[in-house]
Amino acid sequence: MTGIDFTVFKGSSSGKIVRATTHKEIGPDDVLVKVTHAGLCGTDAHYRTMDMALGHEGVGVVEQIGSNVTTFKVGERAGWGYQHDACLHCDLCYSGNEIHCPDRELYASHNLDQGAFATHGVWKANFLFHIPDSLDSAAAAPLMCAGGTVFNALLNRVKCTDRVGVVGIGGLGHLAIQYAAKMGCEVIVFSGSENKREEAKKLGATEFYSTKGAQSLSIGLPLQHLIVTTSAQPDWNLFLPLIEPLGTIYPMSVSFEDLKVPYMPFLANSIKFQAVVCPSRGIQNKTLRFAAVHNIKPVMQEFPLNEAGIEEALDRLDKGEVRYRAVLIAQ
């Protein structure tokens, strides 16, 4: 197979987005994708000052396939997320948990010369995903990481009779509300802002509670699940009393502080803390299909996929001005 030169947009020590050129060979198991849409994730902001290609919520059109590829055809749409490869023969891979493969290749640790903020990408066919026909590419991009992560928390864990709490209405939270509601759950939303009440209800919330200044909360029946999507850890004293015994908390906040919780309420009620990361391939496929069937779409703001557009989107994300996912669109 031949190689290709294409444009990528990288971070830099100053935080300025830099246009660069990458060369990739297209191997027998690879697919060349022309990028049309890229979601902006909070993780991308963490690497803005690194000399690496940014972006991991990519969607585009297949332009070339390797000689061994049978799962994609030229002209089809494909998306990819945080994981790029795995060994596919260890116990974790065989059990459908390749996201934890010891030989996994992930964003920001491998393939630093290419990302979703680019004109093209060359990726392993095994870690590309078909985009359902009824799901437009702009809406699909944020589902490649944010949507997949919240769906990973819910699938095979919640029942349609459960009360599911969601803390925070942001990039992850507004998707968690939609997925849980379409699963048939009662969705109880907690926000520090009262002005998001109507929006939460439109997204599928059954109940809404403002936590601003609250010392305690009264919500009636307890929660079986609590998904925490705020940018920092919440006041666990406020939320542990809301959890039913044997209930589960899914902390998705990216926090570099220790996880500290009130010990006795946690112990006495056998509450579980369940870590959740980006999904393995089977759940990512189901993330997209479920969204297509149930018309789940991110609330998006669009920016051009170029230096200025990426910098504006990152700056607005840093200021908390993105509602609720930024999507970069190739011009």
Number of C-alpha atoms within 10 A of each C-alpha: 12 8 11 14 13 15 17 25 27 28 22 16 11 9 16 15 23 16 15 15 14 16 14 16 13 21 19 14 16 23 27 26 26 24 24 23 31 34 30 29 21 15 14 19 19 11 19 22 16 17 17 24 30 28 29 29 27 35 33 27 20 22 15 19 25 18 13 11 17 10 11 19 15 13 13 14 24 26 27 29 29 22 23 20 20 21 14 17 11 14 11 16 18 12 10 16 17 24 22 17 19 12 13 17 18 17 20 22 9 14 15 15 19 30 29 30 31 28 23 25 31 24 23 21 23 17 19 26 21 16 22 18 11 11 17 14 23 24 23 29 31 32 28 27 27 27 29 27 23 29 27 20 23 20 15 8 10 18 15 13 11 18 23 29 30 27 26 23 26 19 24 29 26 28 28 32 31 24 27 27 19 20 18 15 21 21 29 25 27 26 21 16 13 13 10 17 18 12 12 23 16 11 22 23 25 18 15 20 19 16 17 11 7 10 9 11 14 9 11 7 10 17 24 21 28 24 25 24 24 22 13 14 18 15 13 13 13 13 17 20 17 21 24 17 19 13 19 21 23 19 22 23 15 13 12 8 8 7 9 9 12 11 8 9 15 19 11 10 15 14 19 16 14 12 10 15 16 22 28 20 21 12 18 24 18 15 25 24 19 17 24 19 12 12 14 22 21 26 18 17 14 17 22 17 24 21 16 13 17 23 19 14 24 23 14 14 19 12 9 11 12 19 16 20 26 27 30 27 20 17 10
